[in-house]
Amino acid sequence: MNTATHLPDHPAAATDTRALRRMQFGWYINDWANAAFSATVLTVFLGPYLTSVAKNAADAGGDIHPLGLSVRAGSFFPYTVSLSVLVSVVVMLLVGTVADRTGRHKELMCGFAYVGAVATMGMFFLGGSRYLLGAGLLVIANIAYAVSVALSYAFLPGLAGPDERDAVSSKGWAYGYAGGGLLLIANLALFEGHDALGLSSGTAVRICLASAGLWWALFTLVPLRRLPSRAGAAPDRADTHRADPDRPAAGSLRELGRTLSGMRRYPLTLLFLGAFLCYNDGIQTVVSQASLYGSEELGMDQTTLVAAVLLVQIVAIGGALLLGRIARRYGAKRTVLGSLVGWVVTLALGYFMPAHQPAWFFALAAMIGLVLGGSQALSRSLFSHLIPAGREAEYFSVYKISDRGTSWMGPLVFGLAYQITGSYRSAIISLLVFFVIGFAVLAKVPVRRAIEAVGNPVPERL
């Protein structure tokens, strides 16, 4: 029998404020832990390094042949990211259903975190022309990352009331960028000093990749100790006849089918989700492919790339908190729409940016950081209002299809654009469509009506 303490149905009813703050801190540290994978692996080191490994295995025409397919070496990394996401969609939905049925959100979240951490540590052995090993480890780690983060999002409705949720979500993102940035500082020092340490640049990169897995595993101990097993409210007792607690896996596929079918009852939630999946796919593709664009198109060296991403992490801390404060005055929806305009401007400047000009690249990194954390944190808190009670993990599993490294449409479009044109500038500007469509759809979402439709309390300001 599970004896873990559950979160209160409404945070305002909590009699022990210290216990609530303790759980919130554990949730913040979970972002601190997993952001190392997002920043060090996906954003900085793995894209350029796996591309170089693929090029080592390429034929005279610059193509590699995984599973008998002809693929340009420069497109291998975004294609692998897309593959990992397509698989993770199914895994996230199934695990989210199991979590909501059994109430073991924390155990599943931390279990997948450790699977991802071990796969990330295994990247130390990536080298030479072993691009298939790199692809396999990336797929495993990214799937585990996606599932773990989706389950962590499910805790948000139980950790903050309607009017505090934007602030708590923004603080979580700030912790994530702080943790990812701190590890990047250490990795930058290691990479810069690799000659003095008697290491090759490739060995230094592999140590940096493995360090992200070690960091992830170490700090996941905090949420493992501080979070309760169940996220959010317990399922409605009227629905318990549908679940057999002794056979959680047996009914998961049926329950998943009911969840996906039941989402049609909330068309406004689906409309918001469609907008988010579109514009955030563009955001995540910019983040995951920025190092590849900087190294291959703009001629930036590894040191400049790491420093630029570190700048993004630092600025994003303030950006997340700043946009959270703006949302208190103007509402989360308007603030997110404003951030999307900032993304369009940033993408256009990136397209016209001259090569071999680190100062301009750092300015672009600062612009990305300013809008990155806030747009994602506020989207997360806004979506948390649109979820029926007791279905947090299942709905956030769908939401996580396009969040923090799990986008698939963007990398696919990015890879195809490069495959066709041979230009990373064409690839980066092709992402503009995601922001334009996402803005247009989000602008049409009546958020207040959407919250009322699922039966949740409406915050004072939207």
N, C-alpha and C positions, 0 to 999 in steps of 0.2 A: 504493500500500500504506500502511496506517495504521501509523505507527511510534510513536504515543503510548504512554507508559508506562501499563501497566494497574495497577489496584489489586491488592494481594496477595489470594490466596484467603482468608486469615484474617489480620486485623491483627496478631495475636500473633506471626506469623511474619515480620513486616516487620523488615528489618535496618537500615533507615534511619528512625529515629523522627522525625527532623527533616522528612523528606519527607512522612511521614504527617501531621504537624502542619501542614505547609504546605498539604496538600490539605484538611484539616479547616477551616483558616482560609478558604480559598477557598470552601468550601461554606457556612460561616457568613456570609460577605459576600454570597453569593447571596441569602440571606434578608434581609440588610440592604438589598439593592438592590430586590427586588420588593415588600417590605413597604410601600414608599412608595405604590405603586398601591393596595394594600389599604386603608391608613389614610387617605391624603389623598383618593383618588378615591371608592372604594366606600363607605367608612365616614363621611366627613365632608362633602365638598363636592358631589359629583355628585348625590346623592339629592335634597336640597332644591333645588339649582340647576336640574336637569333638570325637576323637578316645576314650578318656577316658569316655565320656558320652555314647558312643555306647557300650563300655565294661560293663558299669553299667546296661545296658539293655540286655546283652547277656545271652544266656542259658548256661548250664553246659559245653557244647562243645565249647564255645567261639563264637557262631553264633548269629546274630540278624536276624529278619525276616520282613524287610520292604516290604509291599504290598505282603506278602506271600512268598517272595524269601528268600533263605538261603544265607547269606553273612557273611564272617568272619568280626568281628568287626574291625580288623586291616586294612581291605581293604575298609571300608565304606567311608572314606574321599576321597581317590583318585577316587573311583567310582562316588561319588557325584560331584567332579570337572568335570569329564568326561561328566556326564549328563548335567551339566550346560552349558558346551561348545557346545554340540550337539544342544541344544535349541538356544543358542546365535548365532550360525551360521546363522540360518534362520532369526532371528530378526535383526542382523547386516546388512545382505544383503538388507532386505526390508527397514530398516530405512535409510541406505546409499542411496538407490535409491530415497526415498522421499526427502532426504536432497539435492541431486543434482538437482532434479526437481524443488524444491521450493526455494532453496537458503537459507533455514533456518538452516544452519549447527550449528550455535552457540546455538540457542534456543533448538534444539534437543539434542545437546551435554550436555548442562547444565541441561536440564530436566531429562535425564537419570542419570546424576551424582547425582542429588538430590534423585531420587528413590533408587539408590544404597546406598547413605549415610543413608537414613532412615532405610533401611533393615539392614545395618551394625550396626546402633545404637540399633536396635531391638535385636541384639545378646547378649545384657546385660541380657535378660531374659532366655538365654540358660543355663540349669543346670539339675541336677539329671540324669534322663534317657531319657530326651526329645531330642533324637537324630534326630527325624523327623523334629522337629522345627528348629534345627540347619541346617539340610539339605535344608529345604525350604528357609530359609533366605540366605544361601550360594548361592543357585541357582539364586534367585532374584538379589542379590547383584552382583554376578559375571557376569550375563547377562547384567545388567545395566552398570557395569564397562567396559565390552568389547565394548558395543555400544558407550559409551561416549569417550573412548580412540580412537576407530577407527575414529570417527568424528573429534577428535582433530588432528590426523595425517593428515587429509585432508587439514589442513591449511598450512602445511609445504611448498608446492610448491609456494605459494603466499607470504611467509614470507622471502624467501631467493633465490637469483639467483643460477644458476647451480654450480658455483665455491665456493659459501659460504654455500651451503646446509649441507655439512658434519659437518661444525663447528657449525651451528645453531642447528642441530639435536643433536649433542654431548652435547651442552650446555643445551638443554632441558632435556636430560637424567641426566646430572649432577645436575640440579635443583631438579629433581625427587628424586634422591638418597639423596640429602641434606635434603629435606623435610621429606622423610621417616625416615632418620636417626635421625633427631631432635626429632620427635615424639617417636621413639624407645628409645632415651635417657630418656625422661620423663616417658615412660612406664616401663623401667628398674628400674628407681628410685622408682616408685610406687610399682612394684612387690617385689623389695628387701625390701622395708619398710612396707609391708602389715601388718606384726605383730604389729609394732609400731602404725599403724593406726587403729588397731583393726579389720582388714579384714582377711578373710580366703584367701588361695591362689586361690581358684576358683572364689571368688568374685573379687579379684584383676585382674584375667585374663578377666573376663567379663567386667570390667571397661575399661581395655585396648582395648578390641574389640570395645566397644562403642565409645571410644575416636577417633578411626580411622574414624568412620562415622561423628562425629562432626567436626573433622579437615577437612575432605573432603568437607563437606557442607560449612564451613566458608570460605575457600580459593577459592572455586569455584566462589565466588562473584567477584574476580578479573578478570578472563577471561570473565565473564558475562558482565562486564563493559567495557573492553578494546578491545575485539575482534569484528570484524564486523560480520554481520549475515552470509554472504556467504564466503566460503573458496575457494581459487583458482579463476580460470577464470570462467566467466559466460558461460553457454552452447552455442554452436554454434547456431546462429539464424536459420540456415538451418534445425536444429533439433526441432525447437519450435513447429512445427505442431504436433509433437508426444506427447506433454505435454499439459494438461489442467490444468492451475494453480489453477482453482477453485475446481478441483477434484484430488488432488495429490495422494490420496490413491487409487482412482479408477483405475488408470493406472499403479500403482507401480509394480504389479505382471507382467504385460506385459513388462514394461520397464526393470524389473529385468531379465526376460527371454532374452530380447535383449542384455543386458549387458553381461550375461554369454555366450550367443552365440557369441557376438562380440569379446570376449576375444580370440577366436580361430584365429582371424585375427592377433594376436600378439603372435605367439608361443614362441618367445624368452622371452617375459615377463612371460608367463606361466612357462617356464623352470626355470627362476629365482625364481618364486613364489613356485614351487615345491621343489626346494632346500631349500628355507627359511622355508617352512612349516615343512620340515623334521628336519633340524638341530635345529631350534628354538623350536620345540616341545620337543626335548631332553633338551635344556637349561631350558625351563619353568618347566619341570618336576623335574629337579634337584633342582630348586629354591623352588618350591611348596612342595616338599617332603623332603627337607633337614632336617627340624626340626623333622619330623616323623622318619627319618633314624637316626638322632642324638640321639633322646630320646629312641627309641625302640631297636636299634641295638648297638649303641655305649655307651649307658648308661649315656648320658649327662642330667643334670638337667635343669630346665626351665631357671635359671639364665645364665647358660653357653650358652644355645641356643639363648637367646636374645642378649647376648654380642657378640656372633659369627655373628649373622645377622647384628648387628650394625656395626661390623667390615667390613662386606661385603659392607654395605651402604657407609661407609667412604672411603674405598679403591676404590669402584666403581666410586666415584666422580672423583678421579684422573685418574682412568683407562679409563673412557669415554673421558676425555679431552686429555689424552696421546695418545690413539688410534686415536682420531681425528687429532692430529698433525702428527702422523705417516702416516695417510691416505693422508695428503697433499703432502707427499713426494713419497709414494709408491702406492697410489691409494686405494680407499675403498675396491675393490674386493680382492686385495692381502692381505690387512690388516684383512679383515674378515676371509679369509682362514687361515691366521696365528693364529687368535684367536680360530678357531675350533680345530687346533692342540693342543692348550693350554687346551681346554675343554676335549679332549681325555685323556691327561696326568692327568688332575685333577680328572676325573672319575676313572681312574685306581688307583690312590693313595687313593681315597675314599674307594674303594673296599678292599684294603689291610690295611686300617687304624685300629690300635688296639683300643679296647674299653676302656672306662674310662681313656682317655688321653686327657684332655682339650687342652693342648698345641698343639698337632697334629691337633685337630679339628679347632683351631684358624688358624693354618697355611693353612689348606684346605680352610677356609673361605676367607683368604686373596687372595689365588689363584683364587677363584671364582670371587671375587670382581674385580680383575685385568682385567679379560677378559669379564666380564658380560656386563657392560655398553657400552663398545666400540663395541662389536659384534652386539648388538641390535641397537644402535644409527646409526651405519654406514649402517646396513641392511635397516633401515627405510629410510635414505637419498638416498641410492642407488635405492631402489624401487620407490621413488618419481620421479626419472628421467624416469621411464618406464611406466608412466601412461598417457593416452591421456588427453589433457586439457578438463576440464569440467566434468571429471568422477572420481575426486579424492576420494570422499566419498565411491562410489561404489567399486572401486578397493581396497581402504584401508580396507573396510569391509571384503573383501576376505583375505587380508593380515593379518588382526587381528584375523583370525581363530586360528593362533598359535602365540600369542604374549602376554606377561605379564599376565599370569594366565589363558589364554584361550586355552591352549593346551589340546588335548583330547587323542591322540594316546599314548603319553608317559605315562600319569597316568593310562590308561587302561592296557598297557603292564606292568607297575610297579605293579599295583594291581593284575593282573593275575599271574605274577611271584611270588609274595608273596603268593597268594592263592594256587599255586601248590607246592611251595617249603617250605613255612613257614619261609623263610629267606629274610630279607631286603637286605642283601649283594647280593644275586642273583637278587633281584629286581633292585638294583641300577646299577649293571653291565650290565643288559639287555638293558639299555638305550644307550649303546655304539653304537649300530647299527644306531641310528638316526644321530649321528655326522659323522660316516664314509660315509653313503649314501649321507648326505647333502653336505659334502665336495666334493665328487666325482661329484655330479650333478652341484654344483656351479662352479667348475673348468671348466666345459664345456660351461658355458654361455658366449657368446661374447657380453659383456656389451655395447660397442660402437655401434655395429649393432642394438642391442635391443633399444637403445635410439633413434637412427635415424629412426627406423621403426615406432615409435609412433609420430614422427615429433617434438621432443623436442630438444633444443640446447644441444650440447655435452660439458660437462665440460672439462677443459684443462687436468686434470689428473683423471684417473679412476683406 
